[in-house]
Amino acid sequence: MPKAINYLMLICICSVFACKQNANQATHSNSVFDEDSAVPVDFMDFYMKFHQDSLYQMSHIQFPLNGMPAMALELSQDSINNFVWREETWRTHKPFMGNEEEYLKEFRVISPNLISEFIIEKQMGYGMERRFSKLANKWYLIYYMDMNKME
């Protein structure tokens, strides 16, 4: 029974994550930023375009992309260690539309050229992480962990 609940939550969260959003509706009101540094304006411009233009998105991902699949704890350690996202199986990411009562969306500025994004469902504690890096003056997705239990 708990496995069924986990999969149901995954489907619900992924459905919300995959919903399309009009560009002028995009907000980051539920975003939490690192206290010491704000998210750079050029990153937010990139972030908006990344979710609006699938060709732009594909050209700003470093494939094969490091990360973890959904529900990785149910996989063998070898599967997790050897996992990468591939261009031919990539599913385009759309803007996240969850509400702040149910989800935490947080950007962590690690450095001026490295930003982590977390989206976590508050009640069950499942979430995803993406890492973006500025390379040769352009932002790229360099890591993606699909929905997993967050600690």
N, C-alpha and C positions, 0 to 999 in steps of 0.2 A: 504493500500500500504506500509506504513512504516514497518508493521509486516513482510511482504513478503521480504523486503530488509534485515531486521534483520535475518530472517531465511536463506536467501541466503548467507549472510556474515558468519553465523555460519557454514553452510555446507562447504563453501570455506576454512575457517580457520581450521575446524576439518579435512578436507581432507589433507591439508598441514601438520597438526600435525601428522596424521596417516601414512604418507609416510615413507617407509623404507629407511634407509641410510646405506651405507657400513661403517664398523667400521673405516677404514682408511680415510674416507672422513669426519668424525665427527670433527667439529670445533666449537669453541666458540668465533669466532671473533666478533660477535655482542653482546657479553655479557658485562654487566657493573657490576663492583664489588664495594662493599662498600669501600669508600676511606680509612677507618680506618683499614680494615682487608681484607686479600685475602682469596679466597676460598681454604680450605685445600686440599692438594693433594689427601689424602685418600678419600675425598668426590668426587673429579672428577673421580677417579678410579671406585668408587661405581656407580656414575652417568652414566658412559659409559656402565658398565656391566648391570645396571638396564634396559637400553634401548635395549640391545643386546640379553638378555637371559630371556625369559618369565617366566621360572620357578624361576629363581633368583628374578625377579621382584615380583612375587606373594609371595615369602617367605620374602620379605622386605617391605611389606605393612601391617600396623596395621589395620586389619579388625575387626569389622566394622569401616570404615574410615570416619572420620568427613570431612565435606565439604559442597559444594553447587552444585546443578545441573546446567546445562546450562539454561540461560534465567530465572534465579530465580526470577527476579522482576515481572514476569508474574504469579508467583505462590502465593498461600496464605501464610501468615506468619507462620501458623501452619505447612504447608508442608516444608517450609524452615527450621524451628526450629527442626523438627523431621527427617530431611534428613541425611542419611549415605550411603556411597558406600559399597556394599556387594561383597564378593568374587565371588559368583556365577554369578553376572552380570557385573563384571569388564571387561573392554576392555583394552587390553594390550597397554601401551604407547610406542610409537616409537620415535626415535630422531626427533627433530624439524628441519625443513629444510627451514624456511622462510628467505628471504633476509633482510638485515639491513635497506634498504630504506623503507620497508613496515612494519617491525616488530621491536619491542624493546624486547630484551631478557636480563633479569637482574637477577643476583643472589645478594641477600642481606644477608650478614653474620650477624645474630642477636647475636650469641654467637659462641664459638668454636664447640658447639654441636647442633646448630639450624641454618638452612639456608632456606630462602624463595626464590623461583624462580618465576619470572613473565615473561609471554610472552604476549605482547600487540600489537594488530594491530593498527598502528599509526593513520590512517585516520579516522576510525569510533570509535576507543577507546574501542574495545572489547578485553578482555584478559582472561587469566587463571592464577591461582596461585597454586603452590605446596609448601608444607613445608616438610622439611626433618629434622630428628633429629637423633643424635647419641645416641643409647641406648645400654648399655652393650658392648661398643666398636664396634657396628655395626650400619650402617646408615639404616634408615627406612623412608618411605613415611608416614607421620602422618596426612596430610591434603591435600585435593584436591578440588579446586573450578574450575568447568568447565567454559566454555566461558560465560562471562557476561560483561555488560558495566562497565568499570573501571572509577573511579573518579580521 
